[in-house]
Amino acid sequence: MANVVVVGSQWGDEGKGKIVDWLSERADIVVRFQGGHNAGHTLVIDGKTYKLSLLPSGVVRDGKMAIIGNGVVIDPWALASEIETLSEMGVEITADNLRIAENATLILPLHRELDALREASAGDGKIGTTKRGIGPAYEDKVGRRAIRAMDLQNLSSLKGKVERILAHHNALRRGLGEVEISPDTLFAELSEIAPRILPYIDRTWALLDNRSRQGDRILFEGAQGSLLDIDHGTYPFVTSSNTVAAQAATGSGIGPGALDYVLGITKAYTTRVGEGPFPTELFDEVGQHLGEKGKEFGVVTGRPRRCGWFDACLVRQCIKICGIDGIALTKLDVLDGIDTIKVCTGYELDGEHIDYLPASQGLQARVKPVYEEIEGWHDSTFGARSWADLPATCIKYVRRLEELIEAPVALLSTSPEREDTILVQDPFED
């Protein structure tokens, strides 16, 4: 039985939450392996809506183990609040079904403040961050001064680590004209939150190894999308972690040989939150229609998403970088009723046709999409659960996308409800 990695093949917001929840019924363990609470997943189960940011989607299912891996940066206050909210909704979360990697980096209040200060002072050069401290926390991780989850287990040694991180951050705060942070204040805040996090801390790499040897199925849940990857995304308008499939191994502490199948979650059109290039973005009534019908607002920020036509060129690029074996095509129903649907097949750059998005920020700003027009459909696809429920022209659209992105459709999602899913190829049975 295969272990499955789920990643977004666009700029995030592709509908990973529902697909991961749908797949989690077939898995024993669900692992978050990168990002932080800047990413949100919405699950709709039996008419009940759950909004998750840090917790893996499998946590709402009985009998599943949820793991927050070492590649995630964790705001312990946000995590405690999320656990409390889900508990009030009837979801029981204990050390029996949630574990946190002991070597995961913590997001501190100073990270959130620095994130907001930088973004406010950037003017036209702002990145469009969620101001939740994700980037600054990853900076401290790489700078080898981070406070990690395991540090909450030994408060006697924590004071020295607090002083070390503040030696860096207070220098930054002085330069920004901000009041310095007292080591005693930060130590007290961490000491207070520690008891709410400590029960979940574990050597998750060992747990995953043991469970894998026992034959358990593991589902690796990515956040954001591949085009926001710090190396392979539309830099500098990216997140601060690697969002591609290979990070599933590094960010969870399991060997790459354990990653059997990569499923790319792919929206039937394209959206983006925040700043950065977007070749197929629409500023007309069609773009407005996609946003309204698709309810395109960020789960975490509430910000409206920019909308545009499907970009097969970009998705194909992500498929190659991530090694995607098949895609889950989501929100197909949002295209219902559009007479003519456009698909970007490549770009024109200074009079030359290219089949990739350049890495250069300047070149990205100059590319123009080359479109292919495909006949739309007027029958509803909302809630379809088999190929037979789809209009013929809709099936032609899906098949043409497969040709353009050079990967098969393994799943189709036709509504937020988990049962409204068409299974073409079960990733766990690959």
N, C-alpha and C positions, 0 to 999 in steps of 0.2 A: 504494500500500500504506500502511496506516495505522500511525501510532505509537500505542502503547497505554500508558495510565497505570493502574496497579493500586493501589487504596487499600482499606483496610478500612472497612466501612460500620457497624461496631459499636465495641466497646471494644478492638479488637485480638484477636489469637489466633484469627482467623477461618480460618486455613489458607492464608495468602498464599504461604508458601514453596513448597508443592507446585504451586499454580496458576502462580506466576511461573516455576518450573522447567519446567512443562508448556508455557507460552507461549514460554519462552526458546529452544526448539527452532526456533521460527518467526522469532525476532529475531536481529539481528546484534550489538546492543549492549544491555546491561542496566545501568540507572543507579539507584543509591540516592540519594535527594534530600533526606532529612531524618532526624532522630533520631540515635541513637548505638548503643552496644552494650547499651542497655537493652532492645532488642527482639531477639527470636530467631525464626529460621525453621528448621523441620525439613524436610529433604528425604529421601525414601526412593527410591533409584534402584537397581534390580536387587538389592533386598534389603539394600542398604548405606545406613546412616543418616548424614546429614551435618547438623550443627547449626551454623548460621551466625548471627552477630550483627552484624558490620559489613560483611562482604563481600557484594556482591550475589549473588543466587542463581545467576545465569548463570555464575559463575566455575567451577562444577564441570563445565561442558560445554565440550568441545573446540571451538575456532574461534570462541568468543564473546568480545567485549570487555566487561569489567566496569569500571564507573566509580563511584567514590565522589564524589558531587557536593559543591559548596560549601555546601549546606544541611545537611550532616551534621557533627556534632561528633565528632572522632576521638580516641580514646585510643590513642596510637601503640604503647604496650606491649601493650594488648589486641589490636590489629590484628596486630602482629608474632607474638603467640602464636597467633592464629587462622590466620595464614598457615602457621606451622610445623605446627600440628595437621593442616591439610588436606594439606600436603606429605607428611606421614607416612602419610596415607591414600591417597597416589598421585595427588593433584591437583597438577599443575604450575602454579605461579603466578609469572609473570614480568612485566616491563614490557610484554610483548607482549599480555598479556590482562588486566592490571589497571592502571588509572590513578587517581590521586587528585588532586582539584582543588587547585591551589596555594593558593587562598584559603579553604580549609576550616579551621575553628577546631579547635585541639587541646584535648583534655581532659588536664589535668595532675593529678598526685597530690594537689595542694592542693584541687582541685575535688572529688575523691572524699571527702577528709576533711571538707570543709565540708558536703557533702551529708549525710554520716552524722551529723555533729554537730547539724545543724539538725533532722533527722528524730528523733533521740534526745531532743532537748529540746522537741519540739512536743507531746508528750503526746497528748491526745485530738484535737488539731488536726493530727495528722500526715497527710501527703498519700498516703503509701504508695509513695514513690519506691524505685527499685532501688539507691539509694546508690552509683551509678556516676559521679556528677559531671556528669550531663547538664545539669541546670538551672543550676548555677553556671557552667558553661562558656558556655552561651547568654547568661547575664547579662554575662559579660565581653565577649562578642562585641558585644552591644548597647551596653555601656559603653565600647567602642572601646579596650580595653586587652588584648585577647586575643592569644595567641601563635598564629600560623597556620602551616599546613604549609610555606609558602614561606620562613618565617623560619628553618627548619632549614638552608636553603641558604647562609645567610650568618651564620656564627657570630660574626663580628666585630661585627655590629650587633645580635645577639641579646641581649647582656648588658644593653644599655639597656632593651630591651623586658621582660626579666626583672625588672629593678629597678622598672619602671613598674607591672607587674601585682602585684608584691609590696608596693608602697606601699599598695595597696588591701587586699590579703589579710592582710597582717600586722597592719593596723589592726583588721580583723575578728577575727583570732586573739587579739589582746590583749584585746579585749572579751569573748571567750569563755573567757579564761583559758588559752589554748593557747600553746605555745612558738612563737616566730616562726621563719619559714623563711629560711635563709641564701640570698642570691642565688647564691653560688658552688655550693651544693648543687643547686639547681634547674638552673642552667646545665650542671653536670656531667651530670645525669640526661638532659637534652635532647641534649647532645653525644654521649652514649653511644648513645641510641636512633636518632639521626638517620640513620646509614648504613643502617639496616634499612628506612627509610621513603623516603629520597631517590630511589631508582631509579624509584619509581612516580609522582612528582609531575609534573604537567603542566598546561598551559592547557586544561582539559577543555572549556570553553565553545567554544573554537576547534575542538577535535577533533570535538565533536558537530555543529557547524555544517558542517564539511567532510564528515563522513560522511553527514549528512542530505542534503546537496546531491548526494552520490553515489547516493542512493536507498536507503541502508541503513535497515532497520527498527529503531526504538528502543523498548525496553520500560522504562518508568519504574516503579521498585519502591518503594512506600511502606512505612513501618514503623508499628507501632501501629495505631490505628483513628481514624476521623473524630471519634468521640465523645471522644477524648483531645486534640483540637485545642486549642491555647492560646486561640484566639478563640471557636471554635464548639462546644467540648466542654463537659463538665459541670464547669465551673470552680468552685473551684480544684483539683479532683481530676482534673487533666489532665497531659499532658506539657509540655515547654517549647518545643515547636516547632509549626509549622503542619503538620497531618497531612492536610489536605484536598487534593484533586486539583490545585488551582491552584498549590500549592507545587512541583509537579513542574517547572514552568517556572523559577520563582525559584531553587529549590534546585539546579538543574543548569546554569543559564546559557543557556537556550534560550527563544526566544519562545513565548508561549502559542498562537500559530497552529500550532505543531508538534504540539500535543496533539490527536490526532484522535479517540480513543475512550477513555472512562473506564470501567474495569471495577471494580465494587465487590464485593470478596470478602465473602460473607455466610454466616454459620453458620446452620444450620437451627434452632438454638435460640440462646440468648444466654449469654455468659459475661463475667466481668469479674475482673481481678486487682487487689488493693489496695482502697483506700477509695473512698467516693463513692456517689452514688445508683444504685439498680438496681431500678426499679419492678417487674419481673417475677421477681425473685429467689425461688427456692424453698428452703425450709428443711426439706422433707419427704423421704420416700424417693424421690420422683421426681427431685428435685434431686440427691440422692446417686447415683441410678442414672445420670443424665446425666454426672456428674463421673467416675464409675468407668468406664463404657463408653466415654466420649469421651476417657479418659486426660487429664483436664483439669488439667495441671500446667504452670506456666510453663517455657518452654525455658531462659530465662536464670536465673531465680531458684529454680525448683522449687516455687514457692508454689502451693497448690491454688487453682484458679479458682472463683469463685462462679458458680453455674449457675441458669438460669431459662428460662422459655418464650420463644419468638420474640416480639420486640417490633416489630411492623410499623410502628407509629407512629414509633419512633426511626429505623428503617431508611429509611422514606420521607423523613424530615427530612434525613438524611444524603445521600440521593440527590439532593435538591433543592440542597443546599449545595455538593455536589461536582460536580454536573452529570453524574451517573452515567448511562451509556447502557445498561448491562446489568449483571447480577450473575452471579457464580459462586457457586452454592449449595453449601456444603460440609457434610460430616459428616451427610448425610441418613440414613445407616445407623444412627446413634446413636438415632434415633427408632423403629427397628424394634421391634415387640412392645409398644408403648404403645397401650392401647385407645382412649383419648381424648386428643387433643393440643389444647392451648390456644394461642391466638394473641392477643396484645394488639393491639387495633385503635384504642385511644385511651385517654384518662385521665379520671378524675373528680377535679376540684379544687374543694374546698369546695362540693360540690353541683352544680357546673357541668361539663358535658362539654366537653373540649378535644381537639384533634387534633394537639398538638405538646407537646414537653417544654419548660417554661419555662426561661429563662436564669437566673432567680433561684435561688440555693442553697436558700433557705427554701421556695420553692414546689415545687422538685424533691423535697424531703423529704416533701411533703404529697400528692403525686399518687398516685392509686390506679388500677391498671390495669383497663381494661374488656376482658373476654375474649370471644372467639368460640371455640366448641368445634368441633373437626373430627375426624371419624372416623379412627382410626389404622389400622395394618396390621400383620400378623403374619409375612408372608413377608419373607425377607431381601433387603435392597437392597445388601448389602455386595459390592463388586466389580462392580456393574452397569455396563455400557458402552453401553447403548442404552435408549431409552424402552421398548422391548418387554420389557426385563428388570425393569421396575418394576411393582409392584402398582398396580391401578387407583386404589385409595384414596390411594396415595402421589402419583400423578400429580395427583389432585384437590387434594391439599395444596399441591403446587408451584404449580399454576395459581391457587389462591386467594391464595397469597402474592404472585404477580405482580400480581393485582388490587389487593391492599391496599397494596403498596409503590409501585405505579404505574411499574413497570419490568419488562422481560422478563428471564427467566433465559437467559443465554448459554451457561453451562457448569454441569454438575452433577458434584460429586466424591463418590465413594462408598467411598473408602478412601484411606489415605496413599500408595498406589502411584500413580505418575504415569499409568499406562495406564488406571486405573479412573476414567475421566472421560468424561462424555457431552457431546459438542459439539453445541450447538444453533445457535450463531451464532459464527463465527470473528471475534474482534475485529480481527484484522489485515486481514481482508477487508471490513471495514465500508465 
